[in-house]
C-alpha cells in the first residue's frame, strides 16, 4: 500500500537528510554514555574524599545524562519503530524538544561554570573579566536553547523559520565561544602553573593534568565548532543536530 493510499504524507526523496543526523547522533550518544559510566567509576575510585559540592556536580550531571539517554531512546522508538514510515511521527519532536536543547543547556552550563571557577582559582582571581565573559556567553546560549525547546514543544512539531534559526545560531555561537575561551584559558593557566611550580611538586603529575584538561576541552570545542560550521555551510538542513546530540 502506498503512502497516499494509507492517508499518510509521502516520503520525500531527501528523507536521509532528516533522519540520518538524528539517528547517528543518538547512536554516538549512547556509545559515549558507556564511556561516561567508566569515567564515573574512575572518579569514584580515585577521588573518594572529594568535596561534597564536586561530588554533587559529578553525580548530578551523570543522572541528567542518564535521563537524556533514556529520553533519546524513547525518541528513537517513537520515530523509527512505532512510527516507521509515518512522517507525522517524524515531524513531531516528541521528547527531543526537552532532551536536546533543555537538558543539553543544563549540562553545558554546569560544566562551563565549573571550568569558570577553575580559571578564577588558577588565575589567582585576576581573570575575573574573562570569567564574566564566559558566564555571559554561556547564559545567553542556554537561554536561547531553553527558548527554542519551549517554542518547539508548544508547536508540537519540528518548527522552522527565522526565529528558530536565530535561536539555534545563538545557542551554537554561545556554546562555541565559551568552549573556545575555556580551552584557551585552561591551557594557558595550567602551563603557567606548571612552569611556576614544576620544580616544587611533581612535574609529571602537572603534565598529566595539563594533558587531560587540554584533550577534553579541545574535543568539546571541536565538536561545538563542527556544529556551528554545519549551520553555516548547510543552511536549512538538520546536520548540526548530530554533533549537538553527541555533546
C-alpha beads as a LAMMPS data file, in Angstrom:
LAMMPS data file: protein, C-alpha beads

247 atoms
246 bonds

1 atom types
1 bond types

-500.0 500.0 xlo xhi
-500.0 500.0 ylo yhi
-500.0 500.0 zlo zhi

Masses

1 110.0

Atoms # bond

1 1 1 0.000 0.000 0.000
2 1 1 1.377 3.409 -0.975
3 1 1 1.625 6.352 1.396
4 1 1 -1.156 8.173 -0.420
5 1 1 -3.487 5.175 -0.172
6 1 1 -2.861 4.831 3.557
7 1 1 -3.593 8.505 4.178
8 1 1 -0.003 9.225 5.238
9 1 1 2.098 12.004 3.683
10 1 1 4.519 10.732 1.009
11 1 1 8.139 10.122 1.975
12 1 1 10.326 12.877 0.455
13 1 1 13.395 11.917 -1.607
14 1 1 15.703 13.692 0.861
15 1 1 14.456 11.679 3.839
16 1 1 18.025 10.677 4.766
17 1 1 18.904 14.359 5.260
18 1 1 16.313 14.404 8.042
19 1 1 16.729 11.006 9.670
20 1 1 20.480 10.335 9.387
21 1 1 21.748 13.232 11.566
22 1 1 19.264 12.398 14.334
23 1 1 19.822 8.631 14.321
24 1 1 23.625 8.827 14.047
25 1 1 23.796 11.456 16.769
26 1 1 21.718 9.341 19.168
27 1 1 23.766 6.203 18.427
28 1 1 27.019 8.058 19.117
29 1 1 25.483 9.500 22.272
30 1 1 24.688 6.002 23.505
31 1 1 28.269 4.893 22.820
32 1 1 29.651 7.854 24.748
33 1 1 27.297 7.117 27.640
34 1 1 29.251 3.918 28.175
35 1 1 32.428 5.996 28.336
36 1 1 30.723 8.265 30.869
37 1 1 29.932 5.267 33.094
38 1 1 33.601 4.237 33.046
39 1 1 34.670 7.813 33.837
40 1 1 32.271 7.905 36.789
41 1 1 33.756 4.666 38.135
42 1 1 37.297 6.011 37.731
43 1 1 36.312 9.230 39.512
44 1 1 34.625 7.367 42.375
45 1 1 37.614 5.054 42.796
46 1 1 40.341 7.714 42.656
47 1 1 38.633 10.628 44.427
48 1 1 36.573 9.187 47.302
49 1 1 37.459 12.144 49.521
50 1 1 36.493 14.870 47.059
51 1 1 34.430 17.729 48.453
52 1 1 30.654 17.352 48.562
53 1 1 29.916 20.134 46.016
54 1 1 32.173 18.469 43.438
55 1 1 30.604 15.070 44.099
56 1 1 27.112 16.535 43.734
57 1 1 28.139 18.122 40.439
58 1 1 29.631 14.889 39.047
59 1 1 26.816 12.586 40.124
60 1 1 24.169 15.159 39.250
61 1 1 25.459 15.510 35.703
62 1 1 25.614 11.711 35.402
63 1 1 21.959 11.391 36.440
64 1 1 20.940 14.128 33.994
65 1 1 22.890 12.430 31.196
66 1 1 21.200 9.143 32.094
67 1 1 17.796 10.818 31.784
68 1 1 18.775 12.295 28.431
69 1 1 19.940 8.898 27.159
70 1 1 16.655 7.279 28.202
71 1 1 14.596 10.031 26.547
72 1 1 16.597 9.760 23.338
73 1 1 15.771 6.038 23.340
74 1 1 12.082 6.941 23.597
75 1 1 12.562 9.319 20.652
76 1 1 14.101 6.563 18.528
77 1 1 11.246 4.196 19.367
78 1 1 8.626 6.841 18.515
79 1 1 10.196 7.960 15.211
80 1 1 11.758 4.807 13.796
81 1 1 9.852 1.857 15.320
82 1 1 6.253 2.672 16.217
83 1 1 6.235 5.468 13.631
84 1 1 8.209 3.704 10.912
85 1 1 7.285 5.202 7.541
86 1 1 4.959 7.736 9.168
87 1 1 6.151 11.298 8.513
88 1 1 3.640 12.628 11.018
89 1 1 5.662 10.872 13.726
90 1 1 8.920 12.124 12.263
91 1 1 7.644 15.706 12.164
92 1 1 6.844 15.587 15.881
93 1 1 9.707 16.446 18.267
94 1 1 8.256 14.051 20.876
95 1 1 10.777 14.314 23.772
96 1 1 13.553 15.938 21.756
97 1 1 12.315 19.452 22.498
98 1 1 13.352 18.685 26.091
99 1 1 16.202 16.174 25.988
100 1 1 18.439 18.022 23.484
101 1 1 18.100 21.801 23.995
102 1 1 16.953 21.919 27.626
103 1 1 18.977 19.089 29.169
104 1 1 21.916 19.902 26.889
105 1 1 21.851 23.526 28.052
106 1 1 21.715 22.499 31.720
107 1 1 24.708 20.170 31.362
108 1 1 26.729 22.653 29.282
109 1 1 26.018 25.484 31.697
110 1 1 27.008 23.385 34.724
111 1 1 30.273 22.200 33.179
112 1 1 31.183 25.625 31.821
113 1 1 30.535 27.275 35.189
114 1 1 32.746 24.663 36.841
115 1 1 35.601 25.496 34.469
116 1 1 34.994 29.202 35.039
117 1 1 35.544 28.556 38.744
118 1 1 38.767 26.673 37.981
119 1 1 40.011 29.516 35.770
120 1 1 39.183 32.013 38.507
121 1 1 41.174 29.979 41.060
122 1 1 44.134 29.198 38.765
123 1 1 44.481 32.845 37.749
124 1 1 44.555 33.976 41.364
125 1 1 41.216 35.726 40.817
126 1 1 42.822 38.120 38.302
127 1 1 40.931 36.806 35.254
128 1 1 37.519 37.834 36.605
129 1 1 36.783 39.726 33.384
130 1 1 37.343 36.583 31.297
131 1 1 35.206 34.572 33.699
132 1 1 32.451 37.159 33.324
133 1 1 32.584 36.981 29.520
134 1 1 32.393 33.176 29.582
135 1 1 29.465 33.239 32.035
136 1 1 27.533 35.742 29.917
137 1 1 28.181 33.766 26.721
138 1 1 27.095 30.523 28.396
139 1 1 23.949 32.064 29.881
140 1 1 22.910 33.648 26.575
141 1 1 23.404 30.317 24.788
142 1 1 21.429 28.458 27.464
143 1 1 18.550 30.944 27.309
144 1 1 18.408 30.527 23.518
145 1 1 18.386 26.727 23.899
146 1 1 15.603 26.841 26.507
147 1 1 13.547 29.219 24.364
148 1 1 13.991 27.058 21.269
149 1 1 12.967 23.925 23.160
150 1 1 9.868 25.580 24.596
151 1 1 8.952 27.036 21.189
152 1 1 9.231 23.615 19.541
153 1 1 7.242 21.912 22.308
154 1 1 4.403 24.459 22.075
155 1 1 4.093 23.953 18.315
156 1 1 4.307 20.140 18.761
157 1 1 6.251 19.901 15.523
158 1 1 9.785 20.496 14.345
159 1 1 9.203 24.171 13.667
160 1 1 11.196 26.160 11.159
161 1 1 11.572 29.804 10.345
162 1 1 13.639 32.815 11.204
163 1 1 13.014 32.742 14.963
164 1 1 14.138 29.131 15.436
165 1 1 17.126 29.674 13.137
166 1 1 18.221 32.705 15.149
167 1 1 17.796 30.817 18.442
168 1 1 19.803 27.846 17.151
169 1 1 22.590 30.142 15.939
170 1 1 22.738 31.981 19.280
171 1 1 22.834 28.663 21.126
172 1 1 25.666 27.292 18.982
173 1 1 27.674 30.533 18.932
174 1 1 27.341 30.978 22.698
175 1 1 28.479 27.422 23.411
176 1 1 31.318 27.556 20.902
177 1 1 32.627 30.876 22.210
178 1 1 32.505 29.656 25.811
179 1 1 34.284 26.389 24.959
180 1 1 36.989 28.217 22.992
181 1 1 37.656 30.676 25.801
182 1 1 37.648 27.924 28.430
183 1 1 40.044 25.720 26.458
184 1 1 42.441 28.618 25.797
185 1 1 42.357 29.887 29.382
186 1 1 42.824 26.438 30.939
187 1 1 45.773 25.652 28.669
188 1 1 47.413 28.995 29.448
189 1 1 46.931 28.923 33.216
190 1 1 47.852 25.247 33.645
191 1 1 51.008 25.673 31.583
192 1 1 51.857 28.796 33.581
193 1 1 51.267 26.925 36.853
194 1 1 53.421 24.077 35.583
195 1 1 56.288 26.474 34.842
196 1 1 55.920 28.198 38.197
197 1 1 55.529 25.111 40.383
198 1 1 57.010 22.323 38.329
199 1 1 60.110 22.220 40.470
200 1 1 58.177 22.213 43.741
201 1 1 55.639 19.474 43.088
202 1 1 55.596 16.518 40.740
203 1 1 56.156 17.796 37.234
204 1 1 54.817 14.530 35.844
205 1 1 51.554 14.989 37.766
206 1 1 51.140 18.514 36.439
207 1 1 51.862 17.325 32.917
208 1 1 49.149 14.683 33.221
209 1 1 46.647 17.269 34.454
210 1 1 47.506 19.583 31.574
211 1 1 47.162 16.767 29.042
212 1 1 43.785 15.552 30.341
213 1 1 42.315 19.068 30.523
214 1 1 43.645 20.009 27.089
215 1 1 42.325 16.817 25.461
216 1 1 38.835 17.100 26.971
217 1 1 38.467 20.809 26.248
218 1 1 39.789 20.574 22.704
219 1 1 37.410 17.682 21.957
220 1 1 34.388 19.599 23.254
221 1 1 35.428 22.767 21.441
222 1 1 35.986 20.893 18.166
223 1 1 32.509 19.329 18.270
224 1 1 30.969 22.751 19.010
225 1 1 32.804 24.288 16.055
226 1 1 31.686 21.445 13.777
227 1 1 28.051 22.073 14.812
228 1 1 28.382 25.771 14.049
229 1 1 30.075 25.128 10.697
230 1 1 27.283 22.763 9.660
231 1 1 24.733 25.507 10.268
232 1 1 26.751 27.933 8.135
233 1 1 27.676 25.513 5.328
234 1 1 24.334 23.675 5.158
235 1 1 21.624 26.259 5.936
236 1 1 18.159 24.800 6.241
237 1 1 19.490 21.290 6.926
238 1 1 19.460 19.405 10.230
239 1 1 23.050 18.177 10.012
240 1 1 24.131 20.259 13.021
241 1 1 21.849 18.158 15.254
242 1 1 24.188 15.142 15.024
243 1 1 27.219 16.696 16.795
244 1 1 24.903 18.635 19.117
245 1 1 23.325 15.401 20.333
246 1 1 26.814 13.978 20.945
247 1 1 27.646 16.965 23.171

Bonds

1 1 1 2
2 1 2 3
3 1 3 4
4 1 4 5
5 1 5 6
6 1 6 7
7 1 7 8
8 1 8 9
9 1 9 10
10 1 10 11
11 1 11 12
12 1 12 13
13 1 13 14
14 1 14 15
15 1 15 16
16 1 16 17
17 1 17 18
18 1 18 19
19 1 19 20
20 1 20 21
21 1 21 22
22 1 22 23
23 1 23 24
24 1 24 25
25 1 25 26
26 1 26 27
27 1 27 28
28 1 28 29
29 1 29 30
30 1 30 31
31 1 31 32
32 1 32 33
33 1 33 34
34 1 34 35
35 1 35 36
36 1 36 37
37 1 37 38
38 1 38 39
39 1 39 40
40 1 40 41
41 1 41 42
42 1 42 43
43 1 43 44
44 1 44 45
45 1 45 46
46 1 46 47
47 1 47 48
48 1 48 49
49 1 49 50
50 1 50 51
51 1 51 52
52 1 52 53
53 1 53 54
54 1 54 55
55 1 55 56
56 1 56 57
57 1 57 58
58 1 58 59
59 1 59 60
60 1 60 61
61 1 61 62
62 1 62 63
63 1 63 64
64 1 64 65
65 1 65 66
66 1 66 67
67 1 67 68
68 1 68 69
69 1 69 70
70 1 70 71
71 1 71 72
72 1 72 73
73 1 73 74
74 1 74 75
75 1 75 76
76 1 76 77
77 1 77 78
78 1 78 79
79 1 79 80
80 1 80 81
81 1 81 82
82 1 82 83
83 1 83 84
84 1 84 85
85 1 85 86
86 1 86 87
87 1 87 88
88 1 88 89
89 1 89 90
90 1 90 91
91 1 91 92
92 1 92 93
93 1 93 94
94 1 94 95
95 1 95 96
96 1 96 97
97 1 97 98
98 1 98 99
99 1 99 100
100 1 100 101
101 1 101 102
102 1 102 103
103 1 103 104
104 1 104 105
105 1 105 106
106 1 106 107
107 1 107 108
108 1 108 109
109 1 109 110
110 1 110 111
111 1 111 112
112 1 112 113
113 1 113 114
114 1 114 115
115 1 115 116
116 1 116 117
117 1 117 118
118 1 118 119
119 1 119 120
120 1 120 121
121 1 121 122
122 1 122 123
123 1 123 124
124 1 124 125
125 1 125 126
126 1 126 127
127 1 127 128
128 1 128 129
129 1 129 130
130 1 130 131
131 1 131 132
132 1 132 133
133 1 133 134
134 1 134 135
135 1 135 136
136 1 136 137
137 1 137 138
138 1 138 139
139 1 139 140
140 1 140 141
141 1 141 142
142 1 142 143
143 1 143 144
144 1 144 145
145 1 145 146
146 1 146 147
147 1 147 148
148 1 148 149
149 1 149 150
150 1 150 151
151 1 151 152
152 1 152 153
153 1 153 154
154 1 154 155
155 1 155 156
156 1 156 157
157 1 157 158
158 1 158 159
159 1 159 160
160 1 160 161
161 1 161 162
162 1 162 163
163 1 163 164
164 1 164 165
165 1 165 166
166 1 166 167
167 1 167 168
168 1 168 169
169 1 169 170
170 1 170 171
171 1 171 172
172 1 172 173
173 1 173 174
174 1 174 175
175 1 175 176
176 1 176 177
177 1 177 178
178 1 178 179
179 1 179 180
180 1 180 181
181 1 181 182
182 1 182 183
183 1 183 184
184 1 184 185
185 1 185 186
186 1 186 187
187 1 187 188
188 1 188 189
189 1 189 190
190 1 190 191
191 1 191 192
192 1 192 193
193 1 193 194
194 1 194 195
195 1 195 196
196 1 196 197
197 1 197 198
198 1 198 199
199 1 199 200
200 1 200 201
201 1 201 202
202 1 202 203
203 1 203 204
204 1 204 205
205 1 205 206
206 1 206 207
207 1 207 208
208 1 208 209
209 1 209 210
210 1 210 211
211 1 211 212
212 1 212 213
213 1 213 214
214 1 214 215
215 1 215 216
216 1 216 217
217 1 217 218
218 1 218 219
219 1 219 220
220 1 220 221
221 1 221 222
222 1 222 223
223 1 223 224
224 1 224 225
225 1 225 226
226 1 226 227
227 1 227 228
228 1 228 229
229 1 229 230
230 1 230 231
231 1 231 232
232 1 232 233
233 1 233 234
234 1 234 235
235 1 235 236
236 1 236 237
237 1 237 238
238 1 238 239
239 1 239 240
240 1 240 241
241 1 241 242
242 1 242 243
243 1 243 244
244 1 244 245
245 1 245 246
246 1 246 247
